[in-house]
Amino acid sequence: MNGGLLWTFVLTGLVALLFILPMLPALIEYRWPRDVTPLRVVREHDGNVTNFANVFDQYIESRFGKMLPSLGASEICPVRLESGASCILLGRTAEFSLSAAEHAALTVKQLVVGVDAVRLPDNVLFESEVFAGGDFTGGAQSAFRAVLARGKAALVSGSAVLRWIHAGGVLSIANDVQLFGRASSASHIELGIGVEFERLHAPTILFGIAADSVAQSNIFPGPICDWQPKANGEMIGGQWRVKGDVALPPGCAYAVPLVAIGNLRVGAASWLKRALKSNGDLVLGDACQVDDAVVATGKVEIGAGCRIRGPVISETEVLLRRGSVVGTLSNPATVSAPRIVIEAGVMVFGTVWARDNGEVRAAA
Amino acid sequence: MNMFFWNILAWIMIAGCAFPVCADDADFLAARRFSTTLSEPSALPSQPTFFAEPERERTRLQSDFRLEPHSVLRPRERTSSLLAVRGYVEPRYAPLSPLLVNAALYLLLAIVTLVLVYTLRHYWFTIDRLFGEQRHPYTDIDTADWPKVTVFIAAHNEEAVIANSLEALLDIDYPADRLEIMPVNDRSTDRTREIIDGFVQRFPGRIRPFHRTGGKPGKAAALKDATELAAGDILIVFDADYIPGRGLVRQLVAPFFDPENGAVMGRVVPLNTGTNLLTRLLDMERSGGYQVDQQARMNLRLVPQYGGTVGGVRRAALDAVGGWRDDALAEDTDLTYRLLLGGWKTVYQNRSECYEESPEDWPVRVRQIMRWSKGHNQAAVRYGFKLLKSGTVSRREKLDGALLLGIFAMSPILLLGWMMAVFLYYFSSNDWLIGALALFSLMAYSALGNFAAFFEIGAAVYLDGSVQRIRLMPLNFLGFLVSMLSISRATFNQIVFDTLLKRKMVWDKTVRYRQAPQGEAA
């Protein structure tokens, strides 16, 4: 083979290599697949807010279901879990106390499982889950990763929950508690002033008030208004679509869904039988009643003493003023926005979901 | 055939335009070759000088070698009033007239511009999806007074898959008194009817079957008939090979609490990903289409598309825009645009995911994409002009809607652009074309070879957390090439045979690969 031919082969080989080299990862993945499973779609996922709590409850039942009834009333039993983590079981009347190391670090790493009521100390971080077969009371300035109480649960002022808390009974949240993640109750939730939250769910959620002090204001709707947009409005599919800002006069009843391309302001004491949508900010005057959804791309402000039966949705912020009620016991609803500010005296039946943060504030 | 090939091709074309191999310099090269036989090689200028000062060089060559006035080696200098280009040269014996060349150049420029627009669109969507604010305004609605819903399962000879779909729907988390499950058995000749009736007997009161034995063929026609019997305010549609999750119907219904929304679309996830190369490529393509493209359009308040399955429509909106059109080849695209023109929004719910079965054979894939292409083009012709002159649609929706309508037309246009670029490259060119060719090459490379569409798919796969399959990306060009040729073929057939020769369009059902369970009806 002469030199010219050799160099031709070498050059051809190098060029071929140059082409193939960037293709190698693709060809290897094609020939020896490592990632061929379908994207995971959890069929069982139903968006249930209590999902974590249910799964944890099932775990407790399966792991300690037989052990807990046999525990002595004042017995405290340390257990090593299969994962290597440690757990402490508390008898019916046993009180949780910190070890010396935990006291020094002000941190409890072990899972705490109480047969009945569990009361935990102040100023401690609980890095693992806490289970109470009865009621649960958290200490002041303490932080909990997750809490499940089959009875009532109470968080005192200055404490925080990092992931979720669920109570079978009433969930009482004192002033200035921080709730990251989910807080739910099978009964109702009471939140104090200054509480920060993300996702709340219960048949009844009371903000800054106790359950027995909710004022049941009555709505007295005025006459059905023969309201029509002055200009830039058209009826599409049984809805009013109005370009620009819209202001509805107070004291009337409206029977048709309304979509405003701009801002929407509803006068006080109005009764809207169908849904409202604003492509800007939406302001509902005091003592209004909406029997359907309230939706806005901008800020939603619900006036004092309003009644909303459907979901309240905003892409920026929702402000619920004192005395307003969302949903009913038989027809729960959702309040959803990146930021939600709720004044004391508000009641929501269902879910409040602040994607970024929510806050309970004293009534203005 | 891969992106590396296109990388090389692009650079060859760019280099080809930057170095003296273009036709407009052929005369000079010939002159140079001619001159080397007559004079000392050292007398010739070096190549950079030749390019740096073409005018002086041309004058010098002409004076040195004293070419005959009508010599083929002597180029003509022209000034184009059309292109506002001065001083470019053209071959003396150009086979095409200047007018034709100019027209072709303008057409090529238009194609280059279109490719550029779509490339930028891909970039815009991907960057928005990666770094922009994500809109999921309705996914958090989990407690509400849910409206009455009818769930259609479109079925034509679906004995292999209908049972799975019905089982999944019977397990759905939705108030049973507000859920109507209606399998739409459209003239099936296999065991589909038997299987459905078996379920009706096993679950009395839960399923309301609709067995269609005649009438116009096609999904839209079947849905049109079924809708007359449906009791729901919201109509949710699944194809028979889809297996909805427990919370899916609630997620799809949630956006309808917003009175402005006319339709909703969920995300389709291929189930048979690992079957072969085609299913793996389609999995990535679907991922790009939904995870990035649809969600970006949702984020940017553009025109998310109702996809005909894993989606739903508000009954009042459907009635307001005239119901299902049984003459539509792609009833989903058709409905998307009618709703848009009617002032209704379509919402995309990225977290409302549902498995589907994607094609496992290339011929099936080709037929599928040809059908989509024809349907899309039909919608483009029907609604393109109406969209642009609409007074209810916003400007950004018009722009995105028009681009979405034209997306299947881009394949034959791109193919035409490639052919024209090569044709003009050899038959006529000038300084302006050099730039156009280079730009076109770059755009073609960027749009198909690597960055834009691939960037979109890559970002989607990354967002899905599928770390390894992203390596298959270069092979996706194979899928794009097949799609481009299939769509071009479909467009040609549509224009020549379907439109000009009035050939009747035929509904082509996608093949299912799951095996029918025996004795399912029992």
Chai-1 contact restraints between the chains, C-beta under 6 A:
chainA,res_idxA,chainB,res_idxB,connection_type,confidence,min_distance_angstrom,max_distance_angstrom,comment,restraint_id
A,F19,B,F4,contact,1.0,0.0,6.0,A-B,restraint_1
A,P22,B,F4,contact,1.0,0.0,6.0,A-B,restraint_2
A,M23,B,N2,contact,1.0,0.0,6.0,A-B,restraint_3
A,M23,B,P474,contact,1.0,0.0,6.0,A-B,restraint_4
A,P25,B,R471,contact,1.0,0.0,6.0,A-B,restraint_5
A,A26,B,R471,contact,1.0,0.0,6.0,A-B,restraint_6
A,A26,B,L472,contact,1.0,0.0,6.0,A-B,restraint_7
A,A26,B,P474,contact,1.0,0.0,6.0,A-B,restraint_8
A,A26,B,L475,contact,1.0,0.0,6.0,A-B,restraint_9
A,E29,B,R471,contact,1.0,0.0,6.0,A-B,restraint_10
A,E29,B,L472,contact,1.0,0.0,6.0,A-B,restraint_11
A,R34,B,Q468,contact,1.0,0.0,6.0,A-B,restraint_12
A,D35,B,S466,contact,1.0,0.0,6.0,A-B,restraint_13
A,D35,B,Q468,contact,1.0,0.0,6.0,A-B,restraint_14
A,D35,B,R469,contact,1.0,0.0,6.0,A-B,restraint_15
A,V36,B,T273,contact,1.0,0.0,6.0,A-B,restraint_16
A,V36,B,G274,contact,1.0,0.0,6.0,A-B,restraint_17
A,P38,B,L271,contact,1.0,0.0,6.0,A-B,restraint_18
A,P38,B,T273,contact,1.0,0.0,6.0,A-B,restraint_19
A,L39,B,V269,contact,1.0,0.0,6.0,A-B,restraint_20
A,L39,B,D464,contact,1.0,0.0,6.0,A-B,restraint_21
A,V41,B,V269,contact,1.0,0.0,6.0,A-B,restraint_22
A,V41,B,E353,contact,1.0,0.0,6.0,A-B,restraint_23
A,V41,B,Y355,contact,1.0,0.0,6.0,A-B,restraint_24
A,R43,B,G245,contact,1.0,0.0,6.0,A-B,restraint_25
A,E44,B,R246,contact,1.0,0.0,6.0,A-B,restraint_26
A,H45,B,G247,contact,1.0,0.0,6.0,A-B,restraint_27
A,D46,B,D173,contact,1.0,0.0,6.0,A-B,restraint_28
A,D46,B,R246,contact,1.0,0.0,6.0,A-B,restraint_29
A,D46,B,G247,contact,1.0,0.0,6.0,A-B,restraint_30
A,G47,B,D142,contact,1.0,0.0,6.0,A-B,restraint_31
A,G47,B,G247,contact,1.0,0.0,6.0,A-B,restraint_32
A,I236,B,G343,contact,1.0,0.0,6.0,A-B,restraint_33
A,G237,B,A316,contact,1.0,0.0,6.0,A-B,restraint_34
A,G237,B,A317,contact,1.0,0.0,6.0,A-B,restraint_35
A,G237,B,A320,contact,1.0,0.0,6.0,A-B,restraint_36
A,G238,B,A316,contact,1.0,0.0,6.0,A-B,restraint_37
A,Q239,B,P259,contact,1.0,0.0,6.0,A-B,restraint_38
A,R241,B,G343,contact,1.0,0.0,6.0,A-B,restraint_39
A,P257,B,P259,contact,1.0,0.0,6.0,A-B,restraint_40
A,V259,B,P259,contact,1.0,0.0,6.0,A-B,restraint_41
A,V259,B,E260,contact,1.0,0.0,6.0,A-B,restraint_42
A,A275,B,P259,contact,1.0,0.0,6.0,A-B,restraint_43
A,K277,B,D258,contact,1.0,0.0,6.0,A-B,restraint_44
A,K277,B,P259,contact,1.0,0.0,6.0,A-B,restraint_45
A,K277,B,E260,contact,1.0,0.0,6.0,A-B,restraint_46
A,A293,B,F257,contact,1.0,0.0,6.0,A-B,restraint_47
A,V295,B,D258,contact,1.0,0.0,6.0,A-B,restraint_48
A,P311,B,I141,contact,1.0,0.0,6.0,A-B,restraint_49
A,P311,B,A144,contact,1.0,0.0,6.0,A-B,restraint_50
A,P311,B,F257,contact,1.0,0.0,6.0,A-B,restraint_51
A,E315,B,P137,contact,1.0,0.0,6.0,A-B,restraint_52
A,N331,B,D145,contact,1.0,0.0,6.0,A-B,restraint_53
A,P332,B,T143,contact,1.0,0.0,6.0,A-B,restraint_54
A,A333,B,A144,contact,1.0,0.0,6.0,A-B,restraint_55
A,T334,B,I141,contact,1.0,0.0,6.0,A-B,restraint_56
A,T334,B,T143,contact,1.0,0.0,6.0,A-B,restraint_57
A,T334,B,A144,contact,1.0,0.0,6.0,A-B,restraint_58
A,S336,B,D140,contact,1.0,0.0,6.0,A-B,restraint_59
A,G350,B,T143,contact,1.0,0.0,6.0,A-B,restraint_60
A,T351,B,D142,contact,1.0,0.0,6.0,A-B,restraint_61
A,T351,B,T143,contact,1.0,0.0,6.0,A-B,restraint_62
A,W353,B,D140,contact,1.0,0.0,6.0,A-B,restraint_63
